[in-house]
Amino acid sequence: MCQQTGCYRAVVTDGLSEPLTRRPVPDVIAERITATIANGALKPGERLPSEPVLAKQLNVGRTSLREALRKLSTLGIIEVVRGKGTFVCEPPADDPTTQYVRWSLDEGFALTELLEARIGLETTAAGLACTRATDDELRELNRLRIAHDEAHEHDLDALVHTDEALHEAIMNASHNVVLIGLYKPLVPEMVEFRRRTLALPHSGTRSDDHRFMVDAIARRAPVAARQAVAEHLWIFYQEVRAVAAPGDDIIAPESVRAFV
């Protein structure tokens, strides 16, 4: 049980106010609240802000917020005490989201640099692929996208392998030897990151972004392709930054445009 004492503290400079993505809003809210707990911005025993205040901080509807809080309550991350409020519990050690956040806390600053490099290289490659990919390469991208979707029915190893294969195929379709050479050394560094993120609940909704990426490349639409890749990676970047540097200002969401 949580200690039902203390007042809530405002949730600030921890990534919670960043804009949400195509993913289900309650899932994103739940992960960001978990991040604030794991990085110490919210501590066990503390009370969360009231629903109206928290919804305003997150810039989300109260219906989505309530669903997120129900998820967190089911996981044992928070406890709703009738007439008193919602309190933070110690997150279960085996919760994938908690494990990811704590791992990000240890690796955070290295991960931010890795993700910055990925965003730069992969958005550039996606734009070039729109004009250089052969018809066979476009068919291969779609095949790999489908293979990754189907991997959700198998195991984590299959998810990691198919995700890696799709992103590498986009790089190869750029037909830029220098870009590909810069990207290859990053692949081994991303294995553990992929395993951690693909183990998260609802990781399939993140993989939906692959369809936007592949479709844009197939339409030979460079701006849309670069934007799709940037948005796909940006959510990870926001989450890692929120954990690694809870006291720093998070880079403005508009900064994603710098990559496209």
N, C-alpha and C positions, 0 to 999 in steps of 0.2 A: 504493500500500500504506500501511496505517496504521503509525505508530510504535508498536511493541509494548513501550512502557515506561510506567512510572508505575502507581500504584494507582488503583482506582476510588474515586470520591467518592459519598457518599450522595446520592440524588436527593430533595431536600426543597424545600418551599415553591415548587414550580414547576407545580402542577396535577396531578402524576402520581397523587396520592392521592385525587383527587376521584372520586365514584361514576361508573360507566359508564352508558351509555344503552341504548336498544334496538338501536343499531347493533352490527354484529359486534365482539365484544370485541377480537380481534386488530387490527382496523383502528384502534380508538381507542387501544390501547396503542402501536401503531406511530407514530401522529401525535403522541402526547404525548412519546414518547422523542425524536422528531425536534424537537419544540419545545424540549426541554431542551438539545439540541445547538445549535440555531439561536440561542437566547438566551444561550448561553455557560455555562449551568449544567454542561454536559458538553462537554469540548473534544476536538478531534482528538488521538488518541494515548492518551486515557484509557481505562481499563478499566471496563466496566460491572460492577455488583454481580453476584454469582453468581445463578443462577436462583432458588434458594430465597429469597434476600434480596430480589431484585427483585420476585418474585411476592408476597411479603409486603408490600412497600412499595406495590404497586399494588392489593393485595387482589384478585388474580385467580388463576386456576388456572395451573399450569405448562404445560399443554397449549396454552392460549391464548397464553401468553407466548412459547412456542417458535415458534408460528406467526407471531407478530408479529416476532420476531427474524429468522425466515427471510425475511420480506418486506423488512425493513430491510437484510439482507445482500444480497438480490437487487438492491436499489436502489443498493448501494454505500455506504450510510450507516454501516454497521458491518461489521466483519470478524471472523469467528470463527476463532481460531487454536487448533488442536487442542493440548490440554495446557497452554495458557497463559491462555485466556479470550476474552472478546469485547471488541473495541476499537472506539473511535469513529473513523470516517473523516470527511474533509471531504465534506459532502453534495454530490451533483451539482448544478450551478447550474441545470439545466433541470428539476429535480424539482418538480412542482407543489406538493407539501406544503412543501418547503423554501422555495419562492418565497412561499407564503402566510404562512409563519411569519416570514420576514424582512420582508415588507411589514407584517405585524401589529406587528412590533417598532418600525417607524418610525411607524406610525399608532396604536399601541396605546391611548394614553390617550384620544384622541378617539373611538376605536371603542368603548371601554367605555361612554362616556357615550351614544353613539348606540344601543348595544344595550340599555342600561338604559331609554332612552326607548321603544325598540321594544317591549320586554317589557311595560312598563307600559301603553302604548297598545293593543297588539294583544291582550293578555289581556283587558283591559276590553272591547274591541270584540267579541271572541269570545263573551264572556258575554252581552252585549247582543244579539248576533246570534241567540242561541238563542231569545230571546223575540220578536224583532222581524223576523227575516228572513221574506220571503214565500216561498211554495212555488217561485215562479220563481227567486228568488235562491238557494234551496237547490239547485235543479237546475243553476244556473249555477256554483255552487261545485264541484259534482261534475264538471261538464264541464271546468272549468279544472284541476281536480286530474288528470283523465285526460290532458288536453293536456300538462301538465307531465311526467307519466310518459312520454308518447310522445316528448317533446322530447329525451330522452336518446338517442334514435336519430338525432337530427339534429345540431345544432351548439350551441355555447356561447351564441350570441346567442338562440337559441330557448329555451334553459333559463332565461336571465336574464329574458326577456320573460314567459314563462309563470309563473315564480315570482313576479315582481312583480305580475302580473295577479291571481293567486290571493290574495295577501296584501291587495292593495287591495280586492278583492271582499269579503273578510271585514270590512275596515274599513267599507265602504259599507253592508254588511248590518246594521251596528249602528244605522244611522239616527240617528247623533249628529253633528250638524253641527260641534260644537266638536272632538270627537275627530278627525274627518276633516280638519278644518282644521289641527290640530296635526301630523297624520301626513304630509300632502302635502309639506311642505318637506323631510321626511326622505328621500323617495323618491330624489331625485337623488343624495343623499349615500350611498345604499346601492348604487348601481349597481356601483361598483368592488368593494365588499365581496361582492356577489353573484357577480360574475365570478370573483373569487379562490376563493371557497368552492365554487362549482359546478364549478370546474375540477379540484377535488381528486379523487383516486381514490375510487371507491365513493361518489360524491356521491349516487347513486341511493338508497343506504340511508338517507341523511339525509332525502331526499324522501318516504320511507315515512311519516314523521311527518305529512305532509299528510293522509293517509288518516285517521289518528286524529283530527286536527283537524276535518276535514269531517264525519266520521261523528258526532262528539260534537255538533256544531252541528245536524246533521240530526235527531238524537235529542232536541234541545231540552234538552241537559244542560249547564247553565252551568259547573258546577264542573269537569266532565270536559273541557269545551272550553277553559277557561282553563288547566287543567293541561297539556293537550296542546300548546297554543301556548307556554307557559312552558318546557316540556321541550324543545321543538323549538329554541328560541332559546338555551336555557341552555348547551348544549354549545359554541356559538360563544363565548358570554360567558366560559366557563371557559377556553377555549383562548387567547382574546385576553388575559385577565387573566394567565394563566400566562406569556405571552411579554412583556407590557408591564411587569409588576411581579414579576419572579422572586424578589425579595427580600422581598416583602410576603406577609402571610398572605392566602391566597385566601378569599373570602367562603364561609362554611360552606354546604354543599350544601342544608341545610334552608332557607336563605334564599330559595330558589325559591318557597317557600310564601307569602312576603310578597307575591308578585305574583298569587296566586290566592285 
